[in-house]
């Protein structure tokens, strides 16, 4: 059974800092890995989707990488801003409709 | 239109009430999902409809009853809920109905059961 772990659980950084969020998964036979952002009490906003055949995806200040062999994905946020404060979740799909989510990293960017 | 719309945004109900949550998407997606999320926990899958047919029911209690009237709409009927059912209920959709595509989520319904 796929398990997804995110470390750290919480992170506080000063504005402007570059940062990396980590996601690990136990079953390397994934179809894709998706990163989401969630603001308190709100839904999930999709940030990046990496297919199993891809190594990375980029969107603006965000870059996500995928290493299936080691069961790891990272989300890199460049030049962090207070508006980036949110919970970031990663989720892996190993087939069918079952997407397994990590518990998330709560990010706070201080102005 | 790349939105999944959920109504209501907030709902308070007693344990004897009957209520419904609604979800709508106009992206032509053929798979629609209900997730339940407790505070500071990851979303947990409840139901999946693919091409308007129930594909997955994750052993959800019968007090939750899903319905997919057409390819754009998904409802979750609630009856005789318990206080522990209080949570954020999220609707999602994906394109081709295989389950391997990008998930698009609505903003959720925050449910409180008194």
Interface residues (C-beta under 8 A of the other chain):
Chain A: X4 X31 X32 X34 X36 X41 X42 X43 X44 X45 X46 X49 X89 X91 X93 X95 X96 X97 X98 X99 X101 X102 X103 X104
Chain B: X4 X6 X31 X33 X40 X41 X42 X43 X45 X48 X50 X55 X56 X88 X90 X92 X98 X99 X100 X102 X103 X104 X105 X106 X107 X108 X110
